Amino acid sequence: MRMVSPSSAINSSSPSSRPHTTTYELVCGLEEGELVEEVNPDYDPVALFEEPVAAKPVVVDPVTEPPVHHHTDACYEEVLVCGLPEHHHTVNCLSDPLDGTQDEDEWLAQTGTTLSGNWADDLLAVAESQLGYEQSERNFQLDDADGETVRHYTRYGNDYGNDYGPWDVMFLSYCLKYADIPQSAIPQVSSVLSLHSQLRSALYNEETGSGYAMDFDGDLPSDAAMPGDIVIYNGTVTKAVAAESQPLQVQDDSADADIALLSMDAAATTDTAPHIEEYTVDTSTVGIVSDVDEDFGTLTVISGDVDGKVAKVTLNASQVTTLVSVANAQQADYGVATPDFKVEDDAGAITTIKGLDALDYLTALTVQRKNGTEYEDTNVTTISEPLHSSLTVKDIPAQAIQDNDYFVHVKLPKSFDVLEDELISGKLEDTGNYVTCGSYQLLKGNDGCWYAVLRYDQNYIKQKEEADAGADTSDAKVTSNVSFNFQWNQSEVTSSGFNQIEVNKDYALDITINPDETPDEDKKDDKNYDLNQSVKDPRCDGNDAYLDYTVTLVVQNEQAGPLTLADSMTLPTGVTAEYVEDSLQLRMEEGDTAPGITWENVNDERKITLGSAGSPIAAGTYYIRYTVKLNKTAFDGEVINNIKILDTPISDDAEKSVKTDSLMITSQADPSDYELPSTGGAGTKLYTAGGGALMLAALVCGVCRKRRRERRAR
């Protein structure tokens, strides 16, 4: 009989997604309490008691009991229990099929890069974003082909459609996909053999000068590869295989050998649990070039499945067997070289901005200021504030673009000084359907002017001609927009007011440029804010008093959120206060939609936040209401509530505060009769005047009585 020991039912199961557990099964073949010829020698009845046995011997009548069997640990053996139907155990039984899995949103969050339209740069950027990724060590399967190679789960296999496939080449396919490099130029495949086979048509032809892939036999020139290129190279990889130990084999078939085998520990003659062994093998794999050292003749490449990771590998040029020039692939596919928007001399100075001069096609050049998350046109700015612009070139003949190698450039006014930020280059999109139709870059020429250079994809221009022109391709027109950030070139404009900036012969900008404002430090808050506060008469509830505050905040000009205020209490000795959490309210005048409002305790202050990052705080009047509870209804002293504005773009004076009138609650028999002067009412002046009048009357009475006594004495 086989059963699980109730005292040793150890369950070392791994995560619930795994099918196996470890348990202990009875193997002695006896029942608990079964009559036996000899008692179990490992059985110790004293060990069953927590308290020690009596130290004094006890004399009892001898009772003869038949020997019975009692289970001990020796009666059990450790057994691997698999929850799957009966089958031969392999390393697949140890796999966790959920480990390391990701959805597309998760891996794209780690892949997101800004593409420039330069295939080599974009491919390298995507590859670098993947550095450090590791395959799942707990999620694996045996290779279907050989039944022994262990294949691990990766996001690259999942994206390709083969979760557990060899992923060095699928990593390359992933990078090609998210670099927007079409398969018509470089195929996205899963093996080196398939990649090399499909690149045969792209191999370089000396006679025609065509092709962008070259095979080498250890003779790659040190200057042949460029960052962003693809190489196939000879290297070593770590191979993992499933290993299962075999039962002990006894070659001697004599009787003595049989007896020796039967006397051995059972564990030594049975299969052990399946396990994984690793060793390195020579293989051909791929990498994306990240650096070239011509002096030492070495390349640094980014490869997948480098000991289970995406990592950089340093190669000797002699290891490279095939080089794929991504720049030349882009030229072959789109009819233009890798976007090089300029021609430079030997000293690196720009001599020519490429392409058709499209200044006469320029129909709009805006000057905009950011308002919240949007840009708004403006004709009044200050001299050094950062600004935004969008240019539009309209109805450029597609044939003219084609005749100029698909390049177009627009010269900006010299008064525009472009900011070298994330908008300095990017994708060019069709103004109708927003599909990518090329790329752009902002360059500064030797004449001191900035140029917007547009490079169109050949296929896009051809499709435009077919869609718009019909039989006459000269009728096809192209319209494009380019956005960028800039500041004024202060040597080209005046900050004293009106400027007229010539854009082209038919178009000029009329703009007023003012000096930068330097507000008085003591009046910064007053320019954009008006802050006031009031309090209602206190409400009493048992031993607690409640003060209802209203803060009136006037914002003169719209600004970026959030807007933060700090509120604090100054209290007499022995009095404590707490903010009533659900009392905070915010509204605006005339039913305007108010932003969100939150508060929290920070450093003994109540921090009040209006709006959030990325959302503007509109100009207008805001009413903030909240309640403070005091722990006493009768005491002497002042209760002062302080309110101040923090961290505003208008003022750095975080210490400036606006206070309520002092609140004084005097001890009286009936707390419900307390009445505090409200802000804007009679205040304490009436009471002070009354007290003074009483004192004056008492003084007059005293003088009169003194004189009366003196007359009587005489």
LOKOLTOR-370193 format. One record per residue (C-alpha): y, x, z. Coordinates in steps of 0.05 Angstrom, whole numbers, padded with zeros to 5 digits, always signed. Example, Ala and Ser with C-alpha at 12.3 -4.5 7.8 and 13.67 -1.06 7.14 Angstrom:
LOKOLTOR-370193
-00090+00246+00156 -00021+00273+00143 
***
This chain:
LOKOLTOR-370193
+00000+00000+00000 +00071+00026-00017 +00130+00002+00023 +00201+00024+00041 +00210+00051+00111 +00257+00006+00151 +00279+00066+00192 +00288+00114+00133 +00314+00068+00078 +00365+00119+00055 +00403+00095-00006 +00443+00151-00038 +00462+00110-00098 +00518+00135-00141 +00573+00089-00170 +00549+00020-00187 +00551+00035-00261 +00493+00084-00253 +00422+00054-00259 +00388+00099-00207 +00383+00102-00131 +00345+00146-00082 +00298+00114-00031 +00237+00131+00011 +00168+00101+00000 +00106+00099+00045 +00051+00143+00018 +00002+00152+00078 -00040+00092+00056 -00045+00062+00126 -00016+00001+00160 +00025+00007+00223 -00024-00004+00282 -00086+00003+00239 -00148+00029+00276 -00162+00101+00259 -00209+00155+00281 -00153+00202+00302 -00082+00188+00325 -00025+00212+00279 -00012+00283+00306 +00063+00276+00288 +00071+00212+00329 +00110+00223+00395 +00117+00159+00435 +00166+00192+00484 +00216+00202+00428 +00220+00126+00420 +00256+00119+00487 +00330+00135+00496 +00322+00145+00572 +00281+00203+00598 +00212+00187+00627 +00203+00186+00702 +00202+00255+00733 +00153+00234+00788 +00081+00223+00765 +00055+00153+00770 -00018+00141+00785 -00047+00084+00745 -00116+00061+00730 -00141+00093+00667 -00144+00045+00608 -00183+00063+00546 -00148+00041+00483 -00175+00051+00412 -00134+00100+00370 -00084+00067+00322 -00039+00095+00268 +00037+00099+00277 +00083+00117+00218 +00125+00180+00221 +00171+00214+00170 +00110+00251+00142 +00084+00183+00118 +00142+00176+00067 +00165+00212+00005 +00233+00212-00031 +00230+00172-00095 +00282+00163-00152 +00288+00089-00167 +00317+00070-00235 +00342-00001-00245 +00324-00001-00319 +00259-00028-00348 +00200+00020-00344 +00214+00080-00387 +00210+00156-00388 +00266+00185-00345 +00317+00229-00381 +00387+00254-00365 +00413+00188-00393 +00390+00156-00328 +00441+00200-00291 +00501+00181-00335 +00560+00139-00313 +00579+00100-00376 +00648+00081-00348 +00673+00149-00327 +00730+00177-00368 +00739+00115-00412 +00810+00098-00432 +00842+00045-00475 +00889+00062-00532 +00952+00050-00491 +00930+00101-00439 +00916+00157-00488 +00977+00142-00531 +01020+00150-00468 +00994+00222-00466 +01001+00232-00541 +01071+00204-00552 +01114+00254-00590 +01176+00247-00633 +01156+00261-00705 +01204+00299-00750 +01171+00287-00817 +01151+00360-00821 +01075+00356-00823 +01062+00425-00794 +01111+00415-00736 +01085+00345-00722 +01012+00366-00723 +01025+00423-00674 +01066+00377-00629 +01010+00327-00624 +00958+00382-00611 +01001+00412-00556 +01008+00344-00522 +00932+00344-00514 +00925+00411-00480 +00884+00406-00416 +00845+00343-00435 +00773+00348-00411 +00711+00311-00434 +00677+00266-00382 +00625+00307-00346 +00591+00245-00317 +00590+00201-00379 +00542+00229-00430 +00482+00214-00475 +00427+00253-00509 +00440+00267-00582 +00402+00217-00624 +00383+00270-00675 +00348+00322-00632 +00338+00283-00567 +00358+00342-00523 +00431+00361-00536 +00477+00328-00484 +00539+00296-00516 +00597+00278-00471 +00646+00220-00478 +00716+00236-00504 +00777+00197-00525 +00773+00232-00593 +00703+00207-00605 +00723+00137-00583 +00783+00137-00629 +00739+00160-00687 +00684+00109-00672 +00632+00157-00645 +00640+00160-00569 +00589+00215-00557 +00595+00254-00621 +00611+00329-00627 +00686+00327-00617 +00717+00392-00640 +00731+00366-00710 +00744+00295-00685 +00799+00325-00643 +00831+00352-00707 +00823+00283-00739 +00858+00251-00679 +00917+00299-00686 +00922+00287-00761 +00923+00212-00749 +00978+00212-00697 +01019+00263-00736 +01021+00212-00793 +00988+00259-00843 +00953+00217-00895 +00879+00226-00910 +00897+00233-00983 +00923+00302-00965 +00877+00325-00908 +00814+00285-00893 +00798+00259-00823 +00725+00274-00813 +00677+00291-00757 +00644+00356-00777 +00662+00424-00805 +00613+00415-00862 +00646+00350-00884 +00716+00378-00876 +00702+00438-00919 +00665+00396-00971 +00723+00347-00979 +00774+00404-00984 +00739+00435-01044 +00787+00400-01091 +00845+00429-01052 +00821+00502-01056 +00873+00549-01086 +00868+00561-01161 +00898+00627-01183 +00905+00605-01256 +00944+00541-01242 +00975+00563-01175 +00954+00496-01145 +00917+00482-01081 +00932+00489-01007 +00865+00513-00978 +00835+00583-00984 +00768+00612-00964 +00764+00682-00934 +00708+00730-00918 +00738+00767-00860 +00799+00788-00901 +00853+00738-00879 +00921+00772-00888 +00959+00777-00822 +01018+00738-00850 +00979+00683-00886 +00975+00632-00829 +01035+00595-00801 +01042+00552-00738 +01016+00482-00754 +00964+00506-00804 +00890+00490-00797 +00836+00542-00795 +00760+00540-00796 +00733+00599-00757 +00670+00630-00728 +00667+00626-00653 +00622+00609-00594 +00614+00543-00559 +00577+00520-00497 +00517+00477-00513 +00487+00432-00460 +00414+00410-00466 +00369+00366-00424 +00314+00404-00387 +00254+00372-00354 +00205+00415-00315 +00131+00407-00332 +00072+00396-00285 +00040+00460-00260 -00011+00485-00311 -00073+00520-00283 -00109+00564-00332 -00168+00580-00286 -00219+00522-00290 -00266+00549-00237 -00286+00508-00176 -00245+00554-00130 -00184+00542-00173 -00194+00467-00169 -00198+00470-00094 -00134+00513-00091 -00097+00464-00136 -00117+00404-00094 -00093+00438-00031 -00022+00452-00058 +00039+00412-00039 +00043+00350-00083 +00116+00363-00099 +00097+00428-00133 +00051+00394-00182 +00096+00336-00204 +00156+00330-00249 +00224+00345-00217 +00286+00303-00234 +00314+00317-00304 +00373+00364-00305 +00422+00397-00354 +00422+00470-00375 +00480+00504-00412 +00483+00565-00457 +00530+00592-00511 +00516+00590-00585 +00551+00617-00647 +00581+00563-00690 +00636+00546-00739 +00693+00504-00712 +00766+00487-00725 +00834+00499-00694 +00908+00485-00704 +00950+00549-00707 +01002+00553-00651 +01022+00626-00656 +01013+00686-00702 +01017+00759-00681 +01022+00799-00745 +01025+00866-00709 +00957+00856-00676 +00927+00813-00730 +00911+00756-00683 +00921+00681-00683 +00927+00632-00626 +00897+00564-00642 +00889+00498-00605 +00817+00474-00609 +00775+00417-00581 +00712+00426-00541 +00729+00495-00513 +00680+00492-00454 +00692+00417-00453 +00768+00421-00457 +00826+00422-00506 +00850+00493-00499 +00883+00552-00534 +00838+00606-00564 +00858+00675-00589 +00824+00696-00654 +00819+00758-00695 +00839+00746-00767 +00769+00767-00787 +00740+00706-00753 +00776+00658-00800 +00735+00632-00858 +00782+00578-00886 +00857+00567-00881 +00891+00501-00896 +00966+00507-00908 +00994+00442-00881 +01062+00457-00911 +01031+00464-00980 +00989+00402-00968 +01054+00363-00957 +01083+00391-01021 +01020+00372-01060 +01018+00302-01032 +01092+00284-01034 +01119+00328-01089 +01167+00366-01043 +01159+00427-01000 +01155+00421-00924 +01225+00394-00908 +01270+00454-00912 +01336+00421-00919 +01376+00484-00932 +01377+00551-00969 +01394+00612-00928 +01413+00683-00946 +01379+00745-00917 +01425+00742-00856 +01405+00670-00841 +01471+00640-00863 +01466+00573-00899 +01487+00581-00971 +01465+00513-00999 +01453+00444-00970 +01398+00414-01012 +01399+00350-01052 +01443+00299-01087 +01514+00295-01060 +01516+00222-01037 +01585+00221-01006 +01609+00171-01058 +01552+00124-01038 +01574+00124-00965 +01597+00054-00947 +01599+00056-00871 +01611+00107-00817 +01618+00076-00748 +01647+00101-00683 +01610+00069-00624 +01609+00072-00549 +01547+00057-00508 +01551-00007-00466 +01489-00014-00424 +01431-00008-00472 +01471-00028-00534 +01523+00007-00577 +01589-00027-00592 +01640-00010-00645 +01706+00017-00619 +01772+00043-00647 +01798+00071-00581 +01765+00131-00547 +01782+00190-00504 +01782+00261-00530 +01718+00287-00499 +01674+00227-00486 +01605+00226-00520 +01602+00177-00578 +01551+00147-00626 +01554+00138-00701 +01513+00106-00756 +01524+00122-00830 +01500+00079-00888 +01490+00103-00959 +01480+00044-01006 +01450+00034-01075 +01433+00107-01092 +01396+00107-01158 +01322+00123-01146 +01322+00165-01210 +01379+00208-01183 +01340+00220-01119 +01279+00240-01160 +01320+00287-01203 +01344+00324-01141 +01274+00338-01113 +01279+00276-01069 +01336+00305-01026 +01403+00272-01012 +01460+00298-00968 +01523+00267-00940 +01581+00309-00915 +01612+00285-00850 +01686+00291-00833 +01703+00358-00801 +01729+00320-00739 +01656+00300-00724 +01620+00351-00679 +01547+00328-00678 +01509+00335-00613 +01443+00373-00618 +01400+00323-00581 +01339+00280-00598 +01375+00247-00657 +01389+00313-00693 +01328+00299-00736 +01276+00243-00744 +01242+00193-00788 +01278+00159-00845 +01263+00084-00848 +01270+00033-00903 +01328-00014-00886 +01288-00074-00909 +01219-00069-00878 +01230-00008-00831 +01170+00031-00859 +01176+00106-00856 +01202+00131-00923 +01220+00203-00907 +01257+00244-00856 +01327+00268-00841 +01362+00326-00807 +01434+00341-00786 +01457+00411-00807 +01521+00449-00799 +01545+00485-00862 +01585+00549-00870 +01647+00506-00883 +01645+00481-00810 +01625+00410-00830 +01561+00375-00810 +01515+00346-00864 +01464+00290-00859 +01407+00312-00904 +01356+00258-00925 +01288+00275-00954 +01250+00217-00987 +01175+00213-00997 +01155+00214-01070 +01108+00155-01063 +01164+00113-01032 +01210+00126-01090 +01155+00109-01140 +01140+00044-01103 +01214+00028-01101 +01219+00037-01176 +01158-00007-01189 +01181-00062-01141 +01256-00064-01159 +01261-00041-01230 +01206-00071-01271 +01207-00039-01340 +01274-00003-01330 +01266+00047-01273 +01341+00064-01276 +01355-00002-01241 +01319+00017-01176 +01367+00030-01118 +01357+00059-01048 +01397+00043-00985 +01388+00083-00920 +01418+00090-00850 +01421+00151-00805 +01444+00149-00732 +01468+00208-00689 +01510+00226-00629 +01575+00265-00632 +01640+00285-00598 +01708+00297-00629 +01723+00366-00656 +01785+00375-00615 +01815+00425-00664 +01814+00372-00719 +01842+00311-00683 +01901+00295-00638 +01893+00265-00569 +01962+00235-00569 +01943+00169-00601 +01931+00147-00673 +01886+00187-00721 +01867+00171-00792 +01803+00207-00812 +01786+00211-00886 +01712+00199-00900 +01712+00196-00977 +01762+00178-01031 +01754+00104-01017 +01741+00102-00942 +01779+00125-00879 +01772+00114-00805 +01832+00090-00763 +01820+00111-00692 +01863+00119-00629 +01843+00180-00587 +01872+00186-00518 +01871+00243-00467 +01815+00243-00416 +01836+00203-00354 +01840+00240-00288 +01846+00184-00236 +01878+00195-00168 +01822+00210-00119 +01851+00161-00068 +01855+00104-00119 +01790+00111-00158 +01756+00051-00126 +01819+00008-00132 +01819+00016-00207 +01752-00015-00219 +01736-00051-00154 +01768-00099-00105 +01727-00106-00042 +01740-00157+00013 +01700-00187+00070 +01702-00247+00116 +01659-00276+00172 +01648-00347+00195 +01651-00370+00268 +01588-00348+00304 +01528-00394+00310 +01487-00394+00374 +01413-00407+00381 +01388-00398+00452 +01404-00326+00472 +01419-00304+00400 +01485-00306+00362 +01487-00308+00286 +01545-00281+00243 +01550-00303+00170 +01586-00252+00126 +01613-00260+00056 +01631-00199+00014 +01676-00211-00046 +01668-00157-00098 +01712-00157-00160 +01689-00111-00217 +01745-00098-00266 +01705-00065-00322 +01633-00070-00344 +01591-00010-00323 +01519+00014-00324 +01476-00010-00267 +01456-00007-00213 +01516-00015-00165 +01501+00003-00093 +01536-00016-00029 +01522+00004+00043 +01531-00042+00103 +01530-00021+00176 +01545-00051+00245 +01587-00021+00302 +01567-00055+00367 +01585-00055+00441 +01539-00022+00491 +01477-00062+00504 +01483-00105+00442 +01434-00099+00384 +01436-00130+00315 +01387-00143+00259 +01397-00167+00188 +01363-00234+00173 +01317-00213+00116 +01317-00278+00076 +01392-00290+00082 +01415-00245+00025 +01447-00284-00033 +01488-00266-00094 +01528-00311-00141 +01585-00303-00191 +01646-00344-00207 +01643-00400-00258 +01567-00401-00262 +01559-00332-00294 +01489-00305-00290 +01485-00257-00232 +01442-00195-00234 +01385-00184-00185 +01401-00162-00114 +01357-00125-00063 +01369-00091+00003 +01333-00043+00049 +01344-00001+00111 +01365+00071+00096 +01389+00119+00150 +01412+00064+00199 +01449+00028+00143 +01431-00033+00101 +01432-00010+00028 +01449-00067-00019 +01433-00057-00094 +01460-00100-00151 +01424-00097-00218 +01378-00041-00241 +01379+00022-00284 +01389+00005-00357 +01421-00063-00342 +01498-00068-00343 +01540-00095-00286 +01587-00144-00320 +01660-00149-00303 +01673-00208-00257 +01674-00232-00185 +01611-00227-00143 +01599-00262-00076 +01548-00229-00031 +01526-00269+00030 +01481-00248+00088 +01470-00262+00162 +01466-00215+00222 +01433-00235+00287 +01458-00209+00354 +01414-00207+00415 +01468-00234+00462 +01516-00292+00461 +01560-00268+00519 +01589-00198+00523 +01655-00160+00522 +01671-00115+00463 +01681-00112+00388 +01630-00127+00334 +01651-00090+00270 +01616-00097+00203 +01630-00040+00153 +01619-00046+00078 +01628+00009+00027 +01611+00025-00046 +01563+00082-00060 +01549+00126-00121 +01594+00092-00171 +01615+00125-00237 +01687+00108-00219 +01690+00141-00151 +01655+00197-00114 +01687+00174-00049 +01625+00146-00016 +01658+00144+00053 +01713+00095+00037 +01698+00029+00073 +01727-00041+00082 +01720-00072+00151 +01721-00142+00178 +01770-00163+00233 +01745-00143+00302 +01701-00196+00334 +01706-00205+00409 +01660-00250+00449 +01681-00257+00523 +01632-00278+00577 +01639-00352+00592 +01597-00404+00627 +01583-00443+00564 +01568-00398+00505 +01572-00458+00458 +01648-00461+00470 +01659-00392+00442 +01707-00390+00384 +01724-00326+00349 +01787-00318+00307 +01768-00317+00233 +01796-00269+00182 +01862-00295+00154 +01873-00343+00214 +01914-00335+00276 +01875-00275+00298 +01893-00242+00365 +01968-00244+00354 +01976-00315+00381 +01938-00298+00444 +01977-00233+00454 +02044-00270+00446 +02022-00324+00495 +02001-00272+00546 +02068-00236+00538 +02107-00300+00549 +02068-00315+00613 +02082-00245+00639 +02157-00253+00623 +02159-00320+00659 +02125-00290+00720 +02175-00234+00721 +02234-00283+00718 +02204-00325+00774 +02194-00263+00817 +02267-00241+00808 +02293-00311+00825 +02250-00316+00889 +02274-00248+00911 +02347-00267+00904 +02334-00333+00942 +02304-00294+01001 +02363-00247+01003 +02414-00305+01006 +02375-00337+01063 +02375-00271+01102 +02451-00266+01097 
***
